[in-house]
Amino acid sequence: SLGGSWRLSNGNGSVVLRGQVPGCVHTALHRRGLIQDPYYRFNDMMYRWISLDNWTYSKTFKTPFDVRKWQKVNLVFEGVDTVAQILINNVTLGRTDNMFNRYSFDVTSVIKEVNFVEVRFLSAVSYAAEQSRCHKAYSIPPACPPPVQKGECHANFIRKEQCSFSWDWGPSFPTQGIWKDVRIEAYNHYHLIYFSLTSFFVKSTQQWSLEIESIFDVVSSKPVAGLVTVNIPKLQTQQTFSVKLQPGEGSIVLLVNINKVRSSVVEAWWPNGHGKQTGYNMTTTFIMEAGYPIEKFSKAYFRTVELVQEPVPGSPGLSFYFRINGRPIFLKGSNWIPADSFQDRVTYDILWLLLKSAADANMNALRVWGGGVYEQDEFYDICNELGIMIWQDFMFACALYPADQNYLESVRAEVSHQVRRLKSHPSIILWSGNNENEAAIASNWFSIPYADREVYVKDYVMLYVKNIREIVLTEDKSRPFIASSPTNGLESVKEGWLSQNPYDTHYGDTHFYDYSNDCWNWTVYPKTRFASEYGFQSWPSFSTIEKVSSTEDWSYTSNFSLHRQHHENGNDQMLQQIGYHFKLPQSTDPIKKFKDMIYLTQVMQAQCIKTETEFYRFSQSEIIKGEGHTMGALYWQLNDIWQAPSWASLEYGGKWKLLHYFAQNFFAPLLPVAYEDKGVLYIYGVSDLHEEHKLTLRVFVHAWSSLEPVCTLAKDDVTVKAQSAVPIYKESINDLLERCRNCTRKSCVITFCLVGEGGLQSPMNHHFLSSLKDAVGLEKTQLSASVSQRDNTYVFVLQTTAIAPFVSLDVGSIKGRFSDNGFLMTEKKKTVVFYPWEPTSVEELEKSLTLTSLADVV
């Protein structure tokens, strides 16, 4: 490997420093103390010069072997970000222009004992502008991001992480650097480039089989013959194949049938909450007549995936749901964006923390969104381990793209590299061509005159269908492909890959955002087949903001607060949404007022997305007016790229917002969900469990003014069907209020849960009968907590003197999470556990703890 310390210099040589590879210019400058934290205050604007300069990475290295003894020597870059000229010993090897491609240069004739390698970068910003200028025939919109994003232009003209030019939740840091590993490889005879395995279940013989694909570079002038042995000890499966590798680059595909007897006991890979994530150790040995033997150790996973699009009884259109190992699965989860503007800062530990937090919130799926990067191998390894299904976009988002020969060639190389690299991961269940580009043309986002539309439609089909889809279908027969999201699936295909309305609820998936209507009103949400994006913004906690701001920034209307908000009118939209149900903070202490605002944005976001997600979950088994059978809810978005207001439920650094705590409940495997329709309260039992259960529904009605419930009701023998949503309770609100004397809509609140045998229990859910700003009898409460240590966790015993809505425990910047947070406290005492992610102590926690409930906001 040539990783480690390289020399780094800017265009005119005025800045020279050492930088790490893998890495980028920004992190190198920051590590050397030449710039501040790029995320601090307004530094994204202050440091624009870094991306506009042209930087060069160089290194002198000794060849660790005798070059004369090898038939072929390559210089391999796993990832170059992005536009560069590569030289070794002053000989130009070639150029790079695609961040998502692997580049291998033949250096056999130029490598010496001591070598000088140079990577001369060109500013991505100026390259993109130049590419756009050269595209003379017609423009390819959008030219620039909206001004509120403070970004760079023409991101669609460069094969680079699209959001690095800015997004509506992220800054503009168009990095330069060698962002993945770089190495020298030397070999004789033959060399293995890619190795992948995918599983299939053969229905006719009821047998599992594995398809193993190996891609080789054969350097000898005549074919190389040999034996390949595949061994899976646990499945008592061993097979030997004789193979012949032809000169040049080529692939061999081996089909391994799992021992018939063992096939029935193969443990399949299941999504989180539906079974185990078993993988089997497998060894593949290549022993050829010439050259070294190769031994590959890998994990074999067995799972099937189908995307089911079939007619739905009582509804026009088609279904859109996933069957894993023959079982329909409701996808619960979110959308993943890059975890940092600087990919070299994204460590295994950071990925583990974010993905484990997703699994801990009962998620079983994430969509790797198309404006970021194809994630690192470790990301998918962790998802395999945690049972998180991945909807994998190709990296095209919210734009139209060129379709000229050079561009298409680059994309073809990118797609075949990424599919070969990633297809062995059982977690990936779907390839999707792009994010929102079908919608962009269908809804004419870019105001293209009708007469010119045809050329863009042609380019669209050329890029996503004739190129990307072709390669995916050739390289990977084990999982479905859709061209875009949102899409109408097979209906889009029927309409020439561009449907009239990709947001149609009767087909495919939908993205839905509405910031002006009251989010507690479930009737505004689409009764869609699959909700793959929806969301509301909030601010991250004060402790997260504090790290990148100074005292004068700490107000909702400061320049800093406006600067960090990259979504047009975002801060006002949050205020409007809060205003529907809560009183806005009026404190005269500016910092208290800012903290109260942050708290309310998080309460609002959590409550909004709870309402919307519960609507999608209770719609899974019914068709109303031809709509329903919703089989997926992936809210926008899981994680953050920096410290700023956004749609995320996990803050930069991994801290859980209140939304993430709510998600743990609204994605629970067993959940009662309430909604009101025309004055009637309905409660549904929603279950992801594989068996039906007889349960007791408990309903409590509390007056805001008392910790003793006004009335309780237990309904026994409630049948909650396996993997479905069924109505289990219905009562008019008037009857309920009459039954619970002294209650009005404004003075009372309903809580309810499902309880079964053997400790089976749902979370406690709540239903508000009025806005909380109109609540009568809500008292200012004395909240207190005592903290003690228990093994590796900390126990917080909370006490309250009155009912407390949205109780939030915050321990500042101490890393960790609580077992529950943001809850409605209707009992005097409640125990909450804190799981630390780093060593801490009772004293530290006590000192850092802030307890807030709605009554504390004044």
BELDAVEN-V852097 format. One record per residue. RES is the residue in three letters. OMEGA is omega in degrees with one decimal (* if undefined). NEAR is the number of other ideal C-beta (glycine too) atoms within 10 Angstrom. Layout:
RES_OMEGA_NEAR / RES_OMEGA_NEAR
This chain:
SER_176.9_9 / LEU_177.2_17 / GLY_179.6_15 / GLY_-171.6_13 / SER_175.0_12 / TRP_173.7_25 / ARG_-174.6_14 / LEU_178.7_27 / SER_179.9_17 / ASN_-171.4_18 / GLY_-175.9_15 / ASN_176.1_8 / GLY_-178.7_8 / SER_176.4_8 / VAL_178.4_16 / VAL_-179.3_10 / LEU_173.1_16 / ARG_177.6_12 / GLY_179.9_23 / GLN_169.7_17 / VAL_-4.2_24 / PRO_-179.8_18 / GLY_176.8_25 / CYS_-174.4_27 / VAL_-176.9_25 / HIS_-177.7_24 / THR_178.3_22 / ALA_179.6_24 / LEU_-178.7_21 / HIS_-179.5_19 / ARG_-178.8_14 / ARG_178.9_13 / GLY_-179.1_8 / LEU_171.8_11 / ILE_174.2_18 / GLN_172.0_14 / ASP_-178.3_10 / PRO_-178.5_21 / TYR_-176.3_21 / TYR_174.3_16 / ARG_-173.3_18 / PHE_-173.1_15 / ASN_177.5_18 / ASP_177.8_21 / MET_-177.3_11 / MET_-172.1_13 / TYR_177.7_20 / ARG_-176.1_16 / TRP_-176.8_8 / ILE_-178.3_22 / SER_-177.3_21 / LEU_178.6_14 / ASP_175.9_19 / ASN_-174.0_17 / TRP_177.5_25 / THR_173.4_20 / TYR_175.8_26 / SER_-177.7_14 / LYS_172.0_19 / THR_-180.0_10 / PHE_175.3_14 / LYS_176.2_9 / THR_-173.4_16 / PRO_179.9_7 / PHE_179.0_13 / ASP_-172.7_9 / VAL_-175.3_17 / ARG_-174.4_5 / LYS_-174.0_8 / TRP_-179.9_16 / GLN_-177.5_14 / LYS_176.4_17 / VAL_179.6_19 / ASN_168.8_20 / LEU_-172.9_22 / VAL_173.8_17 / PHE_177.3_22 / GLU_178.8_18 / GLY_178.1_23 / VAL_-176.4_25 / ASP_-4.3_28 / THR_-173.2_27 / VAL_-175.5_25 / ALA_171.7_25 / GLN_-176.7_15 / ILE_179.2_22 / LEU_169.2_19 / ILE_-177.6_19 / ASN_178.5_14 / ASN_174.1_8 / VAL_178.5_10 / THR_179.6_12 / LEU_-178.6_20 / GLY_-178.3_13 / ARG_175.8_13 / THR_177.4_23 / ASP_-176.8_20 / ASN_-177.6_23 / MET_-171.3_25 / PHE_-177.8_21 / ASN_170.0_23 / ARG_-179.6_20 / TYR_177.8_22 / SER_-178.4_16 / PHE_178.8_17 / ASP_-178.4_14 / VAL_-175.5_25 / THR_-173.6_13 / SER_-175.1_8 / VAL_-177.1_17 / ILE_179.3_21 / LYS_177.5_12 / GLU_176.3_9 / VAL_-173.3_10 / ASN_176.7_19 / PHE_-178.7_13 / VAL_-178.3_21 / GLU_172.7_19 / VAL_-176.3_23 / ARG_-176.1_17 / PHE_172.8_26 / LEU_178.4_18 / SER_179.0_21 / ALA_-177.8_27 / VAL_-179.2_22 / SER_177.4_17 / TYR_-178.8_20 / ALA_179.7_22 / ALA_-179.4_17 / GLU_179.4_16 / GLN_-179.9_20 / SER_178.3_18 / ARG_-176.8_10 / CYS_-179.6_10 / HIS_-167.8_15 / LYS_-169.7_7 / ALA_179.1_8 / TYR_-177.4_13 / SER_178.3_13 / ILE_-173.7_20 / PRO_-1.0_15 / PRO_179.1_17 / ALA_-175.8_14 / CYS_174.6_14 / PRO_176.6_21 / PRO_-175.8_13 / PRO_-177.8_8 / VAL_-179.4_16 / GLN_178.0_20 / LYS_-172.8_16 / GLY_179.1_24 / GLU_-172.6_24 / CYS_170.7_16 / HIS_177.5_23 / ALA_-177.2_27 / ASN_178.5_24 / PHE_179.3_23 / ILE_179.6_27 / ARG_-175.8_22 / LYS_176.5_24 / GLU_-170.8_26 / GLN_-177.5_22 / CYS_177.5_29 / SER_174.4_30 / PHE_-179.2_27 / SER_174.1_24 / TRP_-177.6_25 / ASP_172.6_19 / TRP_-173.0_24 / GLY_-175.1_25 / PRO_175.9_25 / SER_173.7_23 / PHE_-179.2_28 / PRO_-171.5_27 / THR_167.9_26 / GLN_177.3_28 / GLY_174.9_30 / ILE_-165.2_27 / TRP_174.9_24 / LYS_-174.3_18 / ASP_174.2_15 / VAL_-175.1_25 / ARG_172.3_12 / ILE_175.3_20 / GLU_176.3_15 / ALA_-179.8_19 / TYR_171.7_17 / ASN_174.6_14 / HIS_-175.2_19 / TYR_-177.6_23 / HIS_180.0_20 / LEU_-178.4_14 / ILE_179.0_16 / TYR_177.0_18 / PHE_-178.7_17 / SER_174.9_22 / LEU_177.0_22 / THR_-176.2_20 / SER_177.7_21 / PHE_175.4_15 / PHE_-178.4_18 / VAL_-173.7_12 / LYS_-174.2_9 / SER_-178.2_5 / THR_-178.4_11 / GLN_-174.3_10 / GLN_175.1_17 / TRP_170.6_25 / SER_179.5_16 / LEU_173.8_23 / GLU_-178.2_17 / ILE_180.0_23 / GLU_178.0_18 / SER_178.7_22 / ILE_-174.1_17 / PHE_164.4_24 / ASP_-179.2_20 / VAL_-175.1_22 / VAL_-179.4_18 / SER_-173.4_14 / SER_176.5_6 / LYS_-175.2_9 / PRO_177.4_14 / VAL_-178.5_20 / ALA_178.7_12 / GLY_-177.2_19 / LEU_174.5_14 / VAL_178.4_20 / THR_178.0_14 / VAL_-176.7_20 / ASN_174.0_16 / ILE_-170.7_21 / PRO_-174.9_11 / LYS_-178.7_14 / LEU_179.7_23 / GLN_-177.7_11 / THR_174.6_22 / GLN_179.2_13 / GLN_177.5_17 / THR_-177.8_12 / PHE_170.2_14 / SER_-173.7_8 / VAL_175.9_16 / LYS_-179.3_11 / LEU_179.8_22 / GLN_177.8_12 / PRO_-179.5_14 / GLY_-179.5_9 / GLU_-179.6_11 / GLY_-176.6_13 / SER_170.1_14 / ILE_-179.7_16 / VAL_-180.0_10 / LEU_178.0_17 / LEU_-179.3_11 / VAL_176.1_23 / ASN_-179.4_14 / ILE_177.0_25 / ASN_-174.2_18 / LYS_-178.3_12 / VAL_-175.4_9 / ARG_-175.4_16 / SER_-178.7_19 / SER_-179.5_11 / VAL_176.1_10 / VAL_174.2_21 / GLU_-178.7_15 / ALA_173.1_21 / TRP_-179.1_25 / TRP_173.5_20 / PRO_177.5_28 / ASN_178.5_21 / GLY_-177.9_19 / HIS_-178.5_21 / GLY_-175.8_17 / LYS_178.4_10 / GLN_-174.1_21 / THR_172.3_17 / GLY_-177.7_16 / TYR_177.8_19 / ASN_-176.8_13 / MET_177.2_22 / THR_176.3_14 / THR_-177.5_22 / THR_177.2_14 / PHE_175.3_23 / ILE_-175.0_14 / MET_-177.6_20 / GLU_176.7_10 / ALA_177.8_12 / GLY_-177.9_20 / TYR_170.2_13 / PRO_177.9_10 / ILE_177.2_18 / GLU_-179.4_11 / LYS_174.8_16 / PHE_178.7_8 / SER_177.3_16 / LYS_176.2_17 / ALA_178.3_27 / TYR_179.9_22 / PHE_173.2_22 / ARG_175.8_23 / THR_175.9_20 / VAL_172.8_17 / GLU_171.4_15 / LEU_-172.3_19 / VAL_177.4_13 / GLN_-174.9_21 / GLU_176.6_9 / PRO_-178.8_9 / VAL_180.0_18 / PRO_176.0_6 / GLY_-177.3_11 / SER_172.7_19 / PRO_176.0_11 / GLY_-175.4_21 / LEU_174.5_19 / SER_173.9_20 / PHE_179.5_29 / TYR_-177.3_20 / PHE_171.8_23 / ARG_178.1_14 / ILE_-177.2_22 / ASN_176.8_17 / GLY_-176.7_10 / ARG_176.3_15 / PRO_-178.4_15 / ILE_173.4_23 / PHE_-178.2_26 / LEU_179.6_24 / LYS_179.4_28 / GLY_-170.0_28 / SER_179.7_29 / ASN_-176.3_27 / TRP_172.7_26 / ILE_178.9_24 / PRO_-174.4_22 / ALA_-179.5_26 / ASP_174.3_19 / SER_-177.5_23 / PHE_-171.0_23 / GLN_-178.9_25 / ASP_177.0_21 / ARG_-177.4_14 / VAL_-176.8_18 / THR_175.2_13 / TYR_-177.1_12 / ASP_179.2_10 / ILE_178.4_15 / LEU_-178.3_20 / TRP_-177.9_17 / LEU_-178.3_19 / LEU_-177.2_21 / LEU_176.3_24 / LYS_176.7_17 / SER_176.5_22 / ALA_-179.6_28 / ALA_179.8_19 / ASP_177.7_17 / ALA_177.7_25 / ASN_176.7_20 / MET_174.3_30 / ASN_-177.1_24 / ALA_172.8_28 / LEU_173.7_28 / ARG_175.1_28 / VAL_-167.9_24 / TRP_-170.1_29 / GLY_177.4_23 / GLY_-177.1_23 / GLY_178.7_24 / VAL_166.3_24 / TYR_-170.1_24 / GLU_179.8_21 / GLN_-177.6_17 / ASP_-175.7_12 / GLU_177.0_14 / PHE_-177.0_26 / TYR_176.0_24 / ASP_-179.5_17 / ILE_178.3_21 / CYS_175.7_27 / ASN_-175.1_20 / GLU_-175.4_16 / LEU_-179.1_19 / GLY_178.4_21 / ILE_178.6_24 / MET_-178.8_28 / ILE_168.2_24 / TRP_-171.9_25 / GLN_173.4_26 / ASP_163.1_26 / PHE_-165.9_27 / MET_176.2_26 / PHE_-173.7_24 / ALA_167.6_22 / CYS_-178.7_21 / ALA_167.8_23 / LEU_-173.8_23 / TYR_178.5_21 / PRO_176.5_21 / ALA_177.3_20 / ASP_-173.2_13 / GLN_-177.7_8 / ASN_-178.7_10 / TYR_-178.7_22 / LEU_179.6_18 / GLU_179.3_12 / SER_-179.8_17 / VAL_179.7_25 / ARG_178.9_15 / ALA_179.5_17 / GLU_-175.3_21 / VAL_-178.1_24 / SER_176.4_18 / HIS_-175.2_19 / GLN_179.8_21 / VAL_178.2_23 / ARG_-178.6_20 / ARG_-167.3_16 / LEU_-167.2_21 / LYS_177.9_22 / SER_-174.9_24 / HIS_-179.8_21 / PRO_-178.7_30 / SER_-179.4_25 / ILE_-176.7_22 / ILE_-176.8_24 / LEU_168.5_20 / TRP_178.5_27 / SER_-169.3_25 / GLY_-176.4_26 / ASN_174.9_27 / ASN_169.0_28 / GLU_-177.4_25 / ASN_172.5_28 / GLU_179.0_26 / ALA_-178.1_23 / ALA_178.6_23 / ILE_-176.9_22 / ALA_-178.2_22 / SER_178.9_13 / ASN_178.5_13 / TRP_-170.0_16 / PHE_175.6_15 / SER_178.4_6 / ILE_178.8_19 / PRO_-174.3_7 / TYR_-178.5_7 / ALA_-176.8_7 / ASP_-171.0_10 / ARG_-172.5_13 / GLU_-177.2_10 / VAL_179.9_14 / TYR_176.7_22 / VAL_-179.5_15 / LYS_178.5_12 / ASP_-179.1_20 / TYR_-178.5_24 / VAL_179.1_17 / MET_-175.8_16 / LEU_-170.2_24 / TYR_-175.2_26 / VAL_-173.3_16 / LYS_178.5_14 / ASN_-175.2_19 / ILE_-177.1_26 / ARG_179.2_20 / GLU_-177.8_13 / ILE_-179.1_20 / VAL_-178.3_21 / LEU_178.1_12 / THR_-172.7_10 / GLU_-171.2_20 / ASP_-179.4_21 / LYS_-169.4_11 / SER_-179.8_19 / ARG_-175.7_19 / PRO_177.0_17 / PHE_167.5_17 / ILE_-171.8_27 / ALA_-175.0_24 / SER_170.0_31 / SER_-0.8_29 / PRO_179.0_28 / THR_173.3_31 / ASN_175.2_31 / GLY_-176.9_26 / LEU_178.1_17 / GLU_175.2_20 / SER_179.8_24 / VAL_-178.2_16 / LYS_-179.2_11 / GLU_177.7_15 / GLY_176.8_11 / TRP_176.5_20 / LEU_-177.6_22 / SER_178.6_24 / GLN_-179.2_11 / ASN_-178.6_16 / PRO_-178.8_28 / TYR_-179.5_19 / ASP_-176.4_21 / THR_-176.1_21 / HIS_-176.9_21 / TYR_167.2_27 / GLY_-176.8_30 / ASP_175.9_26 / THR_166.4_26 / HIS_-177.4_21 / PHE_176.0_19 / TYR_176.4_10 / ASP_-175.9_16 / TYR_-173.8_17 / SER_177.7_9 / ASN_178.8_12 / ASP_-174.1_16 / CYS_176.4_22 / TRP_-177.5_19 / ASN_-173.9_13 / TRP_-176.0_18 / THR_179.2_10 / VAL_-175.2_15 / TYR_-179.3_22 / PRO_176.0_20 / LYS_-167.4_23 / THR_174.4_29 / ARG_-173.7_29 / PHE_-179.4_26 / ALA_-174.7_29 / SER_173.0_28 / GLU_171.1_22 / TYR_179.5_25 / GLY_178.0_24 / PHE_-179.3_23 / GLN_166.1_24 / SER_175.7_29 / TRP_173.0_29 / PRO_-176.3_24 / SER_-178.8_24 / PHE_-178.1_19 / SER_179.7_18 / THR_179.1_23 / ILE_-173.7_23 / GLU_-176.7_15 / LYS_-174.3_13 / VAL_-176.8_21 / SER_174.8_19 / SER_-168.9_10 / THR_-175.3_9 / GLU_-179.5_11 / ASP_-167.8_18 / TRP_171.2_19 / SER_-174.0_15 / TYR_-175.9_20 / THR_179.6_10 / SER_175.0_15 / ASN_179.6_12 / PHE_-178.8_19 / SER_176.3_20 / LEU_-177.8_12 / HIS_-176.8_17 / ARG_-178.6_27 / GLN_-175.8_22 / HIS_-179.6_22 / HIS_-175.3_20 / GLU_179.8_12 / ASN_-175.5_12 / GLY_-177.5_22 / ASN_178.5_19 / ASP_179.2_11 / GLN_177.5_16 / MET_179.3_25 / LEU_-178.8_16 / GLN_-178.3_14 / GLN_177.3_26 / ILE_-175.2_21 / GLY_178.4_15 / TYR_-169.8_15 / HIS_-174.8_21 / PHE_174.3_20 / LYS_179.4_15 / LEU_-177.1_14 / PRO_-179.4_20 / GLN_-173.2_9 / SER_178.1_14 / THR_175.6_7 / ASP_-171.9_10 / PRO_-178.1_14 / ILE_176.2_12 / LYS_-179.1_14 / LYS_179.1_19 / PHE_179.6_22 / LYS_177.3_23 / ASP_178.6_20 / MET_179.7_24 / ILE_-179.8_24 / TYR_-178.1_26 / LEU_177.9_25 / THR_-179.7_24 / GLN_176.8_27 / VAL_-179.9_26 / MET_-178.1_27 / GLN_-177.6_29 / ALA_-177.5_26 / GLN_178.6_25 / CYS_-174.2_26 / ILE_172.6_25 / LYS_-178.2_22 / THR_-176.3_19 / GLU_-178.5_25 / THR_178.5_22 / GLU_176.0_25 / PHE_179.8_21 / TYR_-178.8_27 / ARG_-177.7_24 / PHE_178.9_25 / SER_-170.3_26 / GLN_-174.8_23 / SER_-174.9_18 / GLU_172.2_17 / ILE_178.4_14 / ILE_-177.3_10 / LYS_175.4_8 / GLY_-178.7_13 / GLU_176.0_19 / GLY_-173.4_22 / HIS_177.9_23 / THR_-175.9_27 / MET_176.2_24 / GLY_176.1_23 / ALA_178.4_28 / LEU_-177.4_29 / TYR_175.4_29 / TRP_5.6_25 / GLN_-178.2_22 / LEU_-164.5_27 / ASN_-177.2_27 / ASP_179.3_28 / ILE_176.6_24 / TRP_-176.7_20 / GLN_-175.6_22 / ALA_173.7_27 / PRO_179.9_24 / SER_-178.7_31 / TRP_-171.0_26 / ALA_172.0_27 / SER_174.7_30 / LEU_-178.5_25 / GLU_172.8_24 / TYR_-174.1_21 / GLY_171.4_18 / GLY_-178.8_22 / LYS_179.7_23 / TRP_167.8_22 / LYS_177.4_26 / LEU_178.4_25 / LEU_-176.2_28 / HIS_174.8_27 / TYR_177.5_22 / PHE_-178.0_26 / ALA_177.7_29 / GLN_178.0_19 / ASN_-175.0_21 / PHE_171.9_26 / PHE_-177.8_25 / ALA_-177.8_22 / PRO_178.0_18 / LEU_-173.8_20 / LEU_169.1_24 / PRO_-176.9_27 / VAL_-179.4_24 / ALA_169.0_19 / TYR_179.7_18 / GLU_174.4_16 / ASP_179.5_10 / LYS_174.8_6 / GLY_178.6_9 / VAL_177.4_14 / LEU_176.1_20 / TYR_171.7_15 / ILE_178.0_23 / TYR_170.2_25 / GLY_-178.4_25 / VAL_-176.7_27 / SER_170.4_26 / ASP_-176.6_22 / LEU_-174.6_17 / HIS_177.5_12 / GLU_174.0_9 / GLU_-176.2_15 / HIS_169.7_18 / LYS_-172.3_11 / LEU_172.0_25 / THR_174.2_15 / LEU_176.3_21 / ARG_179.9_18 / VAL_179.1_23 / PHE_172.2_19 / VAL_-179.0_20 / HIS_165.5_25 / ALA_-179.8_21 / TRP_-172.5_19 / SER_-174.8_16 / SER_177.4_16 / LEU_176.1_17 / GLU_179.8_9 / PRO_177.7_17 / VAL_174.9_19 / CYS_-179.4_16 / THR_179.9_13 / LEU_175.1_16 / ALA_177.2_11 / LYS_-176.1_15 / ASP_174.9_10 / ASP_175.2_8 / VAL_179.7_20 / THR_174.5_11 / VAL_-174.7_25 / LYS_178.5_15 / ALA_173.1_11 / GLN_177.8_19 / SER_177.6_18 / ALA_-177.4_24 / VAL_176.6_17 / PRO_-178.7_12 / ILE_-177.2_19 / TYR_179.9_17 / LYS_177.8_11 / GLU_177.8_14 / SER_-177.8_13 / ILE_179.5_17 / ASN_178.3_11 / ASP_-178.2_12 / LEU_-179.1_19 / LEU_179.0_18 / GLU_179.7_10 / ARG_178.8_13 / CYS_-174.2_20 / ARG_178.4_8 / ASN_179.1_12 / CYS_168.3_21 / THR_178.0_12 / ARG_-174.3_16 / LYS_-173.6_16 / SER_-174.6_21 / CYS_-179.9_26 / VAL_-177.7_25 / ILE_171.1_20 / THR_-174.9_18 / PHE_177.5_23 / CYS_177.1_19 / LEU_-179.5_27 / VAL_180.0_16 / GLY_-179.1_16 / GLU_175.5_9 / GLY_175.1_6 / GLY_178.2_6 / LEU_-175.6_13 / GLN_175.6_14 / SER_169.3_24 / PRO_172.8_19 / MET_178.8_17 / ASN_-179.7_21 / HIS_175.4_20 / HIS_180.0_17 / PHE_-179.2_19 / LEU_175.6_20 / SER_173.2_15 / SER_-178.6_16 / LEU_177.2_19 / LYS_179.2_14 / ASP_-175.1_14 / ALA_-179.5_23 / VAL_176.2_13 / GLY_178.1_15 / LEU_-174.6_22 / GLU_171.5_13 / LYS_-173.3_12 / THR_169.9_21 / GLN_176.8_11 / LEU_175.7_20 / SER_-179.7_11 / ALA_170.4_18 / SER_-174.4_11 / VAL_174.3_17 / SER_-178.7_11 / GLN_174.6_14 / ARG_-173.6_9 / ASP_-178.1_6 / ASN_-179.6_8 / THR_179.2_13 / TYR_-176.7_24 / VAL_177.0_17 / PHE_174.7_22 / VAL_-176.9_13 / LEU_173.9_20 / GLN_177.9_15 / THR_179.3_21 / THR_179.5_13 / ALA_176.7_20 / ILE_-177.1_24 / ALA_177.4_27 / PRO_173.5_22 / PHE_178.2_25 / VAL_-177.7_24 / SER_173.4_23 / LEU_-179.0_21 / ASP_178.5_21 / VAL_174.1_24 / GLY_-174.5_16 / SER_173.2_14 / ILE_-173.6_21 / LYS_178.6_15 / GLY_178.1_17 / ARG_177.9_24 / PHE_177.4_19 / SER_-177.4_15 / ASP_-177.8_18 / ASN_177.7_22 / GLY_-171.1_26 / PHE_173.2_24 / LEU_-175.7_18 / MET_-177.2_20 / THR_177.7_22 / GLU_-176.7_13 / LYS_-171.4_12 / LYS_174.2_10 / LYS_179.8_17 / THR_178.4_10 / VAL_-179.0_17 / VAL_175.2_13 / PHE_177.1_22 / TYR_-177.3_13 / PRO_175.6_18 / TRP_177.0_15 / GLU_-177.7_7 / PRO_175.8_9 / THR_-178.3_17 / SER_177.1_13 / VAL_-178.0_13 / GLU_-179.4_9 / GLU_-178.1_16 / LEU_179.9_22 / GLU_-177.0_14 / LYS_-174.5_11 / SER_-170.2_14 / LEU_168.2_16 / THR_175.8_15 / LEU_179.8_18 / THR_166.6_20 / SER_-173.0_24 / LEU_-177.5_22 / ALA_180.0_20 / ASP_-179.5_20 / VAL_-178.9_21 / VAL_*_12
